[in-house]
């Protein structure tokens, strides 16, 4: 939904506030996620984590059609509580189920499935808004499709194998049980959070995730409805390609792991810096001219390409970290 730019709304401000609420609550719920896994297991944690997305989509739907604002914030809160659990569970499964030498490729597959829904939603969005070449909000029918897809999330989670049923080529059993007490789990989580190794990558996490808010606000402010619909579709395809290429590179056993890690780090961060400079130059011009780019307009290519590169940068940053 974010790939629509401002969740598909005409202005980004309410949705940006809702997203801030979502991510703040994600930090809280994710901090307690190991305690939840202790009681219900990783599979059911994943299922519970899917349950907050449809209410958020419902909030965006009612705001788009009727102007209701409170449900956007309430849905964002529910999404934040569940999404923190979901992101923990999906990452834990993606890292624990495959063999070590397949983890990079598996991460690429995982992120491909994650943005596969974006590609499907983007195709629906583009089909419904292909004739709207003006600034504004997307058709409310888009949200109906999103609500239906997200409501299927818990049922899809039932298809995931439990860890003890996973069969790996190295014959190592996948054990994701947590047997520590609640107090021990919370202390271990706090200890990890304040460890030197984690704190040193917090700035990298911050710059990577910050781009997500910027690129979708950028899309909502400077493009027509159908151009935003095109962006929601193409950005998913770009993310899939970039994520899988990085995953394949990180699994190349012909190079030392240190070499692969350092090469990826320098390429990703150098490109990220270049895209921020490009964005600064373009947006400075946009604030003077106040354009609304449609795909038939002169200058659309350079403005739209920046959005795709920002999405690409977010995806490879996310996968790498």
N, C-alpha and C positions, 0 to 999 in steps of 0.2 A: 504493500500500500504506500509505503514511503517513496517508492520509485516513481509514483505518479507526480511527485512534487507536492509537498504540503498535504500528503494524504489525499490528493485529488481536489482539495478545496481551492477557492479562488485566492485567498490570502494565507500565508504560512503561519501567522502569529499564534492562533489558537492551537494549531497542531504542533507547533514547536514547543509551546507550553506543555501540552499533553505528553509529548515525547520526553521532555525533561522529567516529568513526573514518572513516566514509565521506567526510564533508566535509573532514576534514584531508587525506586522500589525494587528494581532488579538487583541492585547492589545488596539490598537488605535480604531479599529472598534467597539470592545465591549464597550469601554468607551462612545461611541455615540449611542449605540444600543437602549437605552430607548427613545431617540429622534426619531429614526426610527419607533419604536413601536407606538409612539404618532401619527404618520402620517398614517401608513399603517396597524397597528394592529399586533398582535402576530402571527397570521397564515401566513400572507404574509411576515412577517419578517423571519419566518422559511423557506419559499419557496425561498426568495431572498438569504438566507444563504446557500442554497444547490448549488448555481450556479457556484461557483468558483472551485469546486472539479474536474470536468471533464477537464477544461483547464490544471490543474496541472498534471493529468494523461496523457493528450496529450503531455505535455512537457517531461515527463518521457519516453513515447513511442518514441518520435522523438530522444531523446538522446540515448536510447537503440538501436534503429535501424540505425540511421544516424549520431549519434555523436553530434547532435545539443545541445548547452548548454543554449543559451539565453532564449529559450521557457520554460526551467525548472524554471528559476528564474522568468520569467514573469508569468507563471502559478502559481508559489508559491505565488507571490504577490496578484494575483486575489483570490487565495484560502484563504490567510490570511485576506483579506478585508471581504470576505463573511463568512468565518468560525467563526470569532468573533461574528457576528450576529447570526449565526446558533447555536453555543454553548450556547449563552445567551437564545435564544428562546426555544431550546429543554429542557434546564434545568428549565426555567420558567414554561413551560407546565407540565413537570414531577412533579414539586413541587406544582403547583396550581390546577391541575385538580382533583387529588384524595383527599379523605378525610384524615384528619391528621393521623388517625390510620392505614391507608394503604400506607402511603408515603414511608416507607422503602421497602415494597414489590414492590411498583410501580417503585421506583428507580432501583431496581433489574431488573424489566421487561424492563425499558428504556435502561439500559446499555446492557441488553441482545440483544435487537433489534439493538443497536449501533454496537455491535461486531458480530451480526448475518451476516452482510455484509462481515465481515472479514472471518467468517467461510466459507461462500459461495465462496468468492474470493480465500481463501486458498485451497479449494477443487479443484477449476479450476486450480490454480497454480500447485498443486501437480500432477494433472492429466497430465498437459502439460510438466512437468519437472521431472517426476518420474525416467527417465533413465539417467539423468545428475548427475553423482556422482563426478564431478570436481568443483573446485572453478570457479567463473565467474558470469555472469548475467543471469537472467531468460529469457525465451522466450518472444519476443515482443508481441506474441499473448495474453499473460496475460494482457497486458495493454489495448488491444482492448476490452477485456471483462470488465475491470474496467471502461473504458470510457463509454461503453454502459450502465452499471449499474448506474453510477453516473449521466449520462444524464437523467435518469428516476427520479432523485431526486425531481425536481420541480413538476412533475406530481404526485408523491407519496404524496408530501406535500398538494396537493389539497384535499386529503382524510381526513385530520385532521379537526375535528369539531371546529367551532369557540367557544370561551369561553362561550358565552351566550346560546349555545345549549347543553352544558355539563350537564348531569343529575347525581347528586351525591346522595348517600344514606342518607346523613344528610340534604338534601334539601337546602343547602347553595349555592347561586348563585355564579358562577365563574365570577368575574369582573376583567379583566386585562387591562382596559382602562387607559390611562395616560392623565390627563387633565392639568398638570402643563405646564408652558411655557418652551421653550427650555432652557432659562437661569436658571430657577429653577431646571430643570432636571440635567443639567450639574453641578450645585452647589451641589445638593444632592448627585450626583455620586462622586464628589470630596470629599465631607464631609465623605461619607461612606468609601472611599478608605483610607483616612487618620485617620479613627477612630481607637481607641486602639484595639477594638475587632477584626477588620480586620487585622491590622498590626501584631497582635500576631500570626495569623495563616499563614501569608505569608511564614515563614520558612518551615512550614509543606507542604504548596502548592509547594514551590520550590523543596524540596527533593522528593516529590511525582512525579512531572512532569519531573524532571531531570532524573529519572530512565528511562523514555520513550526513551530519546535520547541514553542513554548508552546501553540499552538492545538490540536495533535494530542495533546499530553499532557493538556491540559484536557479534550478529548473522551474520552480513555480513562479518566480518573479519575472523571468525574461523570455518565456516561451508560450506559444498558443496551446490550447487544450490538446489538439491532435499531435503537436510536436512533443508535448509531455507524454502522451500516450505512446508515441514512437520510442521515446526515451525509456519508458518503463519496459518495453519489449526488448529493444536492442541492448540495453544495459545488462539484462540477465544473460543474454548470449555472450557478451563480452566477458562478463564475470566467470562464466563456465569455462570459456577457453583459457583465460588467464590463470585461473585456479588450477586447472588440470596440467597446464604447461609447467607451472611452478612445482606442483606435486611430483611430476615426472622427473624434473631436474633434481629435486631433493632426494629422490630415490636412486640416482645414478651411482652405483657402487664403484664405478671406475675412478671416481674422484674421492679424495678424503672428505669425511663429514665436515671437518673444519673448513675446508676449501669451499664446499657447497654452501655452508651456512654463511660464511663471510661474503662470498660472491653475491648471493641472494640479498643479503643485508645492504650492501653498498649499491647494488642496482636499484632496489626498491626505494631506498631513502633518497638517492640522487634524483630518480624520476619524480618522487613525491615533491621534492623541493622545486623541480622545474615546473610542475603543474601548478603549484601554489603561486609562483611568480607569474605564470601565464594568466591565472585566475585574477590576480591582483590588477594586472594591466587591463584585462577585458572589463572587469566590473567597474573599474574607475571610469572607463569610457561609457559604460551603460548608465551610470548615474548622471551623466551629462545628457545623453541622448534619449534615455527612457524607452528603449525598443521593446517590442513584443515580437519575437522571431517566430515565423511560420516556416515550414520547409520549402516554401516557394520564394522566400525573401533572400536578397543579397546579404551576405554576412552570416547566414544561418550555419554554414558548414563549420567555421572556426569556433563559433559559440557552442554548437552542439557537440563538436568533437571534444571540447574541454570537459563537458559533462561525462562523456563516455570514458575519458581517461581518468577522471576523478573516481568513477565507479571501479575501474580496473585497479587503480591504486588502493582503494579501500579493500577490495577483494584479496589482493596479494598480501597486503599488510595483515589482514585478518588471518589468512592461512599461515603466514610465516610466524606470527606471534603465537 
